[in-house]
């Protein structure tokens, strides 16, 4: 997308004696992807027309004629009735060409005081803010779904793991809320990004505004932005709002990937903790018995795609001098792709989490494994006054001896518990008692799970509406 004073021959041919080479034109064309900005380009153009009217450069009648023609072009593009031509290098030049063809000299007046440099960045901000609202809504939906499932399973015990090895008893509700808290931070990040990014660049021109007494603040207000640009060079040069969107999207996609990884792991028949609904699985073209967790697997993989977009744009931006550079055309495809990917992944995981069936009996049986209670034994010795390192060593030595004897903690007799220093040690080998004893705020106890769920509800209710 050429964003510096025009694209097709009719826009900047006055300085040139011959058109661009076909291969150069092919390299620069962006209509194939920036057509997605058509609605935003029409809205921004209408706001600019009204700014020209405010400055006394257009009459009310002319401004209304231009607005009606722009709206008509927008409808034709949206309904796939618009006739694009070979000369249309990007969506901006296509719309301006059509406007001039329909209105002649009046259509040619719309670009006064405006460059595609400030127009394209305004269009992209509008598009991303709308995409951010959709993503935000889906993320909130997934958080609420996780909270609902967590409340449903606040008392369901399961093995907590580190290094994918049994560690300590937790509750399924606690585990699900760990994902909800991470996604809540994603929602907060998108809210903060939205506020920072709600800045109009229209009026900045190519880089130094114009002499036509336009009012960027009024234009920003017409488009629903929070503010107008503070520095015209910064307005057309920087793409940190795209970069930040991609960074936030990459973090969110990473959290979705981890949630998906847990769904796939829980649904592994060798684990048997969950069963994904058929609507979120697929079969095999060869093996009739298969029901594969493709939704979870694809969601797990999408994080790499989104992160690659952030790395790619960051690599483009680093080292660029101020002022518009054609390199900045590379901002749109990763932004569009990240938004599409995140929306699709969020929507699929909302359904998958809502319909997954958890086998809490199997989880409970797995939570009976005696190694899960080693820390409880050590802490019980600490509560009786033993230094933790001594308690840790003594517990480890007991487990080592039992393993060599082919026994477990559940095989210990009363006198052996007495010798170990915990006459009531057998009572500690209960997963529900173990999680109930962890009453610390933020812990896995059922009471804590319910309080965490309420805290997330309060956080969602208190958040400001995104821009």
ZARORO-270556 format. One record per residue (C-alpha): residue number from 1; x, y, z; residue in one letter. Coordinates in steps of 0.1 Angstrom, whole numbers. Layout:
! ZARORO-270556
> NUM  X  Y  Z  A
...
***
This chain:
! ZARORO-270556
> 1  0  0  0  X
> 2  15  33  -11  X
> 3  7  57  17  X
> 4  27  87  6  X
> 5  8  110  -17  X
> 6  -12  87  -39  X
> 7  -9  54  -57  X
> 8  -24  51  -92  X
> 9  -14  72  -122  X
> 10  -42  96  -116  X
> 11  -30  103  -81  X
> 12  6  111  -85  X
> 13  15  108  -122  X
> 14  21  146  -125  X
> 15  57  142  -114  X
> 16  64  111  -135  X
> 17  68  106  -172  X
> 18  60  68  -172  X
> 19  40  45  -150  X
> 20  56  20  -125  X
> 21  70  -12  -140  X
> 22  45  -41  -138  X
> 23  66  -60  -114  X
> 24  71  -29  -92  X
> 25  33  -24  -92  X
> 26  27  -60  -83  X
> 27  51  -58  -54  X
> 28  34  -27  -40  X
> 29  -2  -37  -45  X
> 30  -20  -43  -12  X
> 31  -57  -43  -23  X
> 32  -58  -80  -17  X
> 33  -56  -76  20  X
> 34  -63  -39  28  X
> 35  -98  -42  12  X
> 36  -107  -52  48  X
> 37  -103  -15  57  X
> 38  -130  -4  33  X
> 39  -157  5  59  X
> 40  -131  23  81  X
> 41  -118  42  50  X
> 42  -153  54  42  X
> 43  -160  65  78  X
> 44  -126  83  80  X
> 45  -132  99  46  X
> 46  -167  112  57  X
> 47  -152  126  89  X
> 48  -125  143  68  X
> 49  -152  158  45  X
> 50  -170  173  74  X
> 51  -137  187  86  X
> 52  -132  204  52  X
> 53  -167  218  56  X
> 54  -159  231  90  X
> 55  -128  248  75  X
> 56  -150  265  49  X
> 57  -135  245  20  X
> 58  -168  227  12  X
> 59  -204  238  14  X
> 60  -230  219  33  X
> 61  -245  207  0  X
> 62  -211  196  -14  X
> 63  -202  178  19  X
> 64  -236  160  19  X
> 65  -231  149  -17  X
> 66  -197  136  -9  X
> 67  -209  118  22  X
> 68  -237  101  3  X
> 69  -214  90  -25  X
> 70  -188  76  0  X
> 71  -216  57  18  X
> 72  -228  43  -15  X
> 73  -193  31  -24  X
> 74  -190  15  10  X
> 75  -222  -4  6  X
> 76  -212  -16  -28  X
> 77  -179  -29  -15  X
> 78  -196  -46  15  X
> 79  -221  -62  -8  X
> 80  -194  -73  -33  X
> 81  -209  -51  -61  X
> 82  -180  -26  -64  X
> 83  -160  -28  -96  X
> 84  -123  -27  -88  X
> 85  -99  -18  -116  X
> 86  -63  -27  -124  X
> 87  -52  8  -114  X
> 88  -65  3  -78  X
> 89  -33  -3  -59  X
> 90  -51  -2  -25  X
> 91  -85  3  -10  X
> 92  -78  41  -4  X
> 93  -70  48  -41  X
> 94  -100  26  -52  X
> 95  -125  46  -32  X
> 96  -110  79  -42  X
> 97  -110  68  -79  X
> 98  -147  58  -77  X
> 99  -155  91  -60  X
> 100  -139  111  -87  X
> 101  -155  91  -114  X
> 102  -189  97  -99  X
> 103  -185  134  -88  X
> 104  -158  148  -110  X
> 105  -140  178  -95  X
> 106  -160  176  -63  X
> 107  -147  141  -57  X
> 108  -112  153  -64  X
> 109  -115  178  -35  X
> 110  -119  152  -8  X
> 111  -81  146  -4  X
> 112  -73  182  4  X
> 113  -53  184  36  X
> 114  -50  146  38  X
> 115  -24  120  29  X
> 116  -28  83  28  X
> 117  -1  83  55  X
> 118  -26  97  81  X
> 119  -56  80  65  X
> 120  -43  44  65  X
> 121  -31  46  102  X
> 122  -65  60  112  X
> 123  -83  32  92  X
> 124  -61  5  109  X
> 125  -67  20  144  X
> 126  -105  19  138  X
> 127  -103  -17  125  X
> 128  -81  -30  153  X
> 129  -102  -12  180  X
> 130  -133  -30  166  X
> 131  -114  -63  165  X
> 132  -102  -57  200  X
> 133  -138  -53  212  X
> 134  -148  -86  196  X
> 135  -117  -104  211  X
> 136  -124  -88  245  X
> 137  -160  -101  245  X
> 138  -149  -136  236  X
> 139  -122  -136  262  X
> 140  -147  -124  289  X
> 141  -170  -152  277  X
> 142  -142  -178  282  X
> 143  -134  -164  316  X
> 144  -170  -167  327  X
> 145  -172  -202  313  X
> 146  -141  -213  332  X
> 147  -155  -197  364  X
> 148  -188  -215  359  X
> 149  -171  -249  355  X
> 150  -148  -241  385  X
> 151  -178  -235  407  X
> 152  -193  -267  395  X
> 153  -161  -286  406  X
> 154  -150  -266  436  X
> 155  -149  -298  457  X
> 156  -135  -322  431  X
> 157  -100  -332  441  X
> 158  -73  -341  416  X
> 159  -36  -344  415  X
> 160  -17  -311  410  X
> 161  14  -316  390  X
> 162  48  -300  384  X
> 163  70  -313  356  X
> 164  40  -334  347  X
> 165  46  -355  378  X
> 166  23  -359  408  X
> 167  29  -331  432  X
> 168  1  -322  457  X
> 169  -36  -325  459  X
> 170  -56  -296  444  X
> 171  -92  -292  432  X
> 172  -104  -291  396  X
> 173  -120  -258  404  X
> 174  -87  -244  415  X
> 175  -70  -256  383  X
> 176  -96  -241  360  X
> 177  -95  -208  378  X
> 178  -57  -207  372  X
> 179  -66  -204  335  X
> 180  -94  -179  343  X
> 181  -70  -156  362  X
> 182  -45  -156  333  X
> 183  -72  -147  308  X
> 184  -86  -120  330  X
> 185  -52  -103  328  X
> 186  -54  -106  290  X
> 187  -88  -88  292  X
> 188  -72  -61  312  X
> 189  -43  -58  288  X
> 190  -67  -54  258  X
> 191  -87  -28  278  X
> 192  -55  -8  284  X
> 193  -43  -12  249  X
> 194  -77  0  236  X
> 195  -75  32  257  X
> 196  -40  40  245  X
> 197  -48  32  209  X
> 198  -79  53  206  X
> 199  -60  81  189  X
> 200  -69  96  155  X
> 201  -41  104  131  X
> 202  -63  123  106  X
> 203  -50  159  101  X
> 204  -14  148  105  X
> 205  -11  148  67  X
> 206  20  133  52  X
> 207  39  142  83  X
> 208  36  180  90  X
> 209  -2  186  90  X
> 210  -15  212  65  X
> 211  -22  249  61  X
> 212  -60  244  56  X
> 213  -71  251  92  X
> 214  -85  216  98  X
> 215  -95  205  133  X
> 216  -80  171  142  X
> 217  -98  171  176  X
> 218  -133  174  160  X
> 219  -124  147  134  X
> 220  -113  124  162  X
> 221  -146  130  181  X
> 222  -166  123  149  X
> 223  -149  89  146  X
> 224  -153  80  183  X
> 225  -116  83  192  X
> 226  -106  94  227  X
> 227  -82  119  213  X
> 228  -63  133  183  X
> 229  -26  129  177  X
> 230  -2  149  198  X
> 231  27  149  172  X
> 232  21  146  135  X
> 233  54  128  127  X
> 234  47  103  154  X
> 235  12  99  142  X
> 236  22  86  107  X
> 237  55  70  117  X
> 238  48  47  146  X
> 239  30  14  147  X
> 240  34  7  183  X
> 241  -4  3  186  X
> 242  -2  -26  162  X
> 243  29  -40  179  X
> 244  12  -38  213  X
> 245  -19  -55  199  X
> 246  2  -83  185  X
> 247  21  -86  218  X
> 248  -12  -88  238  X
> 249  -26  -112  213  X
> 250  5  -134  215  X
> 251  3  -135  253  X
> 252  -34  -143  252  X
> 253  -28  -170  225  X
> 254  -2  -185  248  X
> 255  -27  -187  276  X
> 256  -52  -203  253  X
> 257  -25  -228  241  X
> 258  -18  -238  277  X
> 259  -56  -243  284  X
> 260  -58  -263  252  X
> 261  -28  -284  263  X
> 262  -46  -293  295  X
> 263  -78  -302  277  X
> 264  -58  -325  254  X
> 265  -39  -340  283  X
> 266  -70  -346  305  X
> 267  -88  -362  275  X
> 268  -59  -386  269  X
> 269  -74  -421  275  X
> 270  -43  -430  294  X
> 271  -52  -403  319  X
> 272  -90  -405  316  X
> 273  -98  -373  334  X
> 274  -120  -357  308  X
> 275  -139  -364  276  X
> 276  -143  -337  250  X
> 277  -177  -333  234  X
> 278  -179  -348  199  X
> 279  -186  -314  185  X
> 280  -150  -304  194  X
> 281  -133  -335  182  X
> 282  -127  -352  148  X
> 283  -123  -387  135  X
> 284  -97  -405  115  X
> 285  -98  -411  78  X
> 286  -84  -446  84  X
> 287  -90  -456  120  X
> 288  -127  -459  128  X
> 289  -123  -458  165  X
> 290  -105  -425  167  X
> 291  -120  -393  183  X
> 292  -92  -368  182  X
> 293  -89  -336  203  X
> 294  -83  -315  172  X
> 295  -98  -283  186  X
> 296  -74  -284  215  X
> 297  -45  -294  194  X
> 298  -51  -266  169  X
> 299  -56  -240  196  X
> 300  -24  -252  212  X
> 301  -5  -246  180  X
> 302  -20  -212  171  X
> 303  0  -194  197  X
> 304  31  -198  175  X
> 305  14  -182  146  X
> 306  3  -151  165  X
> 307  37  -148  182  X
> 308  54  -150  148  X
> 309  34  -120  137  X
> 310  46  -99  166  X
> 311  82  -109  159  X
> 312  78  -102  122  X
> 313  64  -67  127  X
> 314  89  -59  155  X
> 315  117  -68  131  X
> 316  103  -45  104  X
> 317  100  -16  128  X
> 318  133  -17  145  X
> 319  158  7  130  X
> 320  133  26  108  X
> 321  139  64  108  X
> 322  110  87  115  X
> 323  87  97  87  X
> 324  66  73  67  X
> 325  85  45  51  X
> 326  70  19  27  X
> 327  81  -8  51  X
> 328  51  1  72  X
> 329  28  -15  47  X
> 330  39  -48  64  X
> 331  18  -40  95  X
> 332  -16  -51  83  X
> 333  -13  -87  74  X
> 334  1  -99  108  X
> 335  -25  -77  125  X
> 336  -54  -91  105  X
> 337  -41  -127  109  X
> 338  -36  -124  147  X
> 339  -71  -109  151  X
> 340  -87  -137  130  X
> 341  -67  -164  147  X
> 342  -75  -152  182  X
> 343  -112  -148  175  X
> 344  -115  -183  161  X
> 345  -95  -199  189  X
> 346  -114  -181  217  X
> 347  -148  -191  202  X
> 348  -138  -227  198  X
> 349  -124  -230  233  X
> 350  -155  -214  249  X
> 351  -175  -242  234  X
> 352  -150  -269  243  X
> 353  -147  -258  279  X
> 354  -184  -254  283  X
> 355  -192  -290  270  X
> 356  -162  -310  283  X
> 357  -172  -338  306  X
> 358  -148  -342  336  X
> 359  -145  -377  352  X
> 360  -141  -365  388  X
> 361  -141  -401  401  X
> 362  -110  -409  381  X
> 363  -94  -377  392  X
> 364  -102  -386  429  X
> 365  -87  -420  425  X
> 366  -55  -405  410  X
> 367  -55  -380  439  X
> 368  -52  -410  464  X
> 369  -16  -416  452  X
> 370  5  -415  484  X
> 371  34  -394  470  X
> 372  10  -365  468  X
> 373  10  -363  506  X
> 374  47  -361  512  X
> 375  47  -323  516  X
> 376  18  -326  541  X
> 377  38  -351  562  X
> 378  68  -328  562  X
> 379  47  -298  571  X
> 380  30  -317  599  X
> 381  65  -325  614  X
> 382  73  -287  610  X
> 383  41  -279  629  X
> 384  54  -301  657  X
> 385  86  -281  658  X
> 386  110  -299  635  X
> 387  131  -277  611  X
> 388  118  -280  576  X
> 389  150  -294  561  X
> 390  151  -321  587  X
> 391  114  -329  581  X
> 392  120  -329  543  X
> 393  149  -354  547  X
> 394  131  -376  571  X
> 395  100  -378  548  X
> 396  122  -385  518  X
> 397  140  -413  537  X
> 398  107  -429  547  X
> 399  95  -429  511  X
> 400  128  -443  499  X
> 401  126  -472  524  X
> 402  90  -480  516  X
> 403  98  -481  479  X
> 404  126  -505  485  X
> 405  102  -527  505  X
> 406  75  -526  479  X
> 407  52  -507  503  X
> 408  35  -473  503  X
> 409  25  -448  530  X
> 410  -9  -465  533  X
> 411  8  -497  544  X
> 412  23  -481  575  X
> 413  11  -495  608  X
> 414  3  -473  638  X
> 415  36  -480  655  X
> 416  55  -470  624  X
> 417  36  -437  622  X
> 418  44  -433  659  X
> 419  81  -439  652  X
> 420  80  -414  623  X
> 421  67  -388  647  X
> 422  31  -385  634  X
> 423  8  -408  654  X
> 424  -21  -395  633  X
> 425  -2  -396  600  X
> 426  -27  -419  583  X
> 427  -54  -392  586  X
> 428  -32  -370  564  X
> 429  -36  -393  534  X
> 430  -69  -379  524  X
> 431  -70  -357  493  X
> 432  -101  -337  504  X
> 433  -88  -331  539  X
> 434  -55  -321  523  X
> 435  -71  -294  501  X
> 436  -94  -282  529  X
> 437  -64  -277  551  X
> 438  -50  -253  525  X
> 439  -73  -225  535  X
> 440  -49  -197  525  X
> 441  -65  -172  502  X
> 442  -57  -181  466  X
> 443  -52  -218  475  X
> 444  -71  -249  463  X
> 445  -96  -253  491  X
> 446  -132  -254  481  X
> 447  -138  -222  501  X
> 448  -109  -205  484  X
> 449  -122  -216  449  X
> 450  -156  -200  456  X
> 451  -140  -168  468  X
> 452  -117  -167  438  X
> 453  -147  -171  415  X
> 454  -165  -143  432  X
> 455  -134  -121  430  X
> 456  -133  -127  392  X
> 457  -169  -118  389  X
> 458  -163  -86  408  X
> 459  -133  -78  386  X
> 460  -154  -83  354  X
> 461  -182  -62  367  X
> 462  -159  -33  377  X
> 463  -139  -31  345  X
> 464  -143  -1  323  X
> 465  -159  -5  289  X
> 466  -132  -8  263  X
> 467  -130  20  236  X
***
